Amino acid sequence: MGEMKQAITREEQERLKEDRPASTIIIAASVIAAVRLAREPDISRASPRLSTVVANSVGLARMILDHGVR
């Protein structure tokens, strides 16, 4: 029974390690996008500018995370 519990714990730890970069990217991209869109008058509707800023923010967040992990 103890071995089974340890195996489950290891699996949970591995899953958390895999999920951590994704959640970190989401948080970082959200902050970057918020700063970039702070002076936009209306962000309540999807627009090409909003989509571009979000996509660029995700790319920048990934680049920062990759650079920080090295």
C-alpha positions as CSV (number, residue, x, y, z in Angstrom):
1,M,0.0,0.0,0.0
2,G,2.8,2.4,0.8
3,E,4.5,1.9,-2.6
4,M,1.2,2.7,-4.3
5,K,0.9,5.9,-2.4
6,Q,4.4,6.9,-3.3
7,A,3.8,6.2,-7.0
8,I,0.7,8.3,-6.9
9,T,2.6,11.1,-5.2
10,R,5.4,10.9,-7.8
11,E,2.8,11.1,-10.6
12,E,1.2,14.1,-9.0
13,Q,4.6,15.9,-8.6
14,E,5.5,15.2,-12.2
15,R,2.1,16.5,-13.4
16,L,2.6,19.7,-11.3
17,K,6.0,20.2,-12.8
18,E,4.5,19.9,-16.3
19,D,1.7,22.3,-15.5
20,R,3.8,24.9,-13.8
21,P,5.4,26.4,-17.0
22,A,1.9,26.7,-18.6
23,S,0.4,28.5,-15.7
24,T,3.5,30.7,-15.4
25,I,3.2,31.6,-19.1
26,I,-0.4,32.5,-18.7
27,I,0.2,34.7,-15.7
28,A,3.2,36.5,-17.3
29,A,1.4,36.9,-20.6
30,S,-1.6,38.4,-18.8
31,V,0.6,40.9,-17.0
32,I,2.4,41.9,-20.2
33,A,-0.9,42.3,-22.2
34,A,-2.4,44.3,-19.4
35,V,0.5,46.7,-19.4
36,R,0.4,47.0,-23.2
37,L,-3.4,47.5,-23.3
38,A,-3.6,49.9,-20.3
39,R,-4.2,52.9,-22.4
40,E,-6.5,51.3,-24.9
41,P,-9.9,53.0,-24.7
42,D,-12.0,49.9,-25.3
43,I,-10.9,46.3,-24.9
44,S,-14.3,44.8,-24.3
45,R,-14.6,43.5,-27.8
46,A,-12.2,41.3,-29.8
47,S,-10.2,43.3,-32.4
48,P,-7.2,42.7,-34.5
49,R,-5.1,44.9,-32.2
50,L,-6.2,43.0,-29.1
51,S,-5.5,39.6,-30.7
52,T,-2.0,40.8,-31.8
53,V,-1.1,42.2,-28.4
54,V,-2.2,38.9,-26.7
55,A,-0.3,36.8,-29.2
56,N,2.8,38.9,-28.8
57,S,2.5,38.8,-25.0
58,V,2.3,35.0,-25.0
59,G,5.4,34.8,-27.2
60,L,7.3,37.2,-25.0
61,A,6.3,35.4,-21.9
62,R,7.5,32.1,-23.4
63,M,10.8,33.7,-24.4
64,I,11.3,35.1,-20.9
65,L,10.5,31.7,-19.3
66,D,12.8,29.8,-21.7
67,H,15.6,32.3,-21.0
68,G,15.1,32.1,-17.3
69,V,15.1,28.3,-17.2
70,R,18.5,28.0,-19.0
